[in-house]
């Protein structure tokens, strides 16, 4: 089983979303930033590393959102709340980044694997004004 980790990065009542550049079948879709956990790496360390590599930021992690979210037969997603400790997000590996408020949270085309997490963020009122 492949473990994918993602960060729901909140700042000033907004959530950071990232538009995928690849692979082709996912390009253009929006997701929470993150990536695969390497062998021997903790989920949390992988998430901090991925956000540094993809966004050039240092993050602090908060509580997890939900449990394991099934992405496919071979992959599961684990999501943490997060905040930026250092840096300004840059789209180093994405087509674009966008800060979303509660009002425009569904204005982007979320990838199917992220959609249930976004719904949970809404129902749990994690995105406040």
Buried (B, 14 or more C-beta within 10 A) or exposed (E): EEBBBBBBBBEEEBBBBBBBBEEEEBEEBBBBBBBEBEEEBEBBEBBBBBBBEBBBBEBEBBEBBEEEBEBEEEBBBBBBBBEBEEEEBEBEBBBEBBBBEBEEBEEBEBBEBBBBBBEBBEEEEBBEE
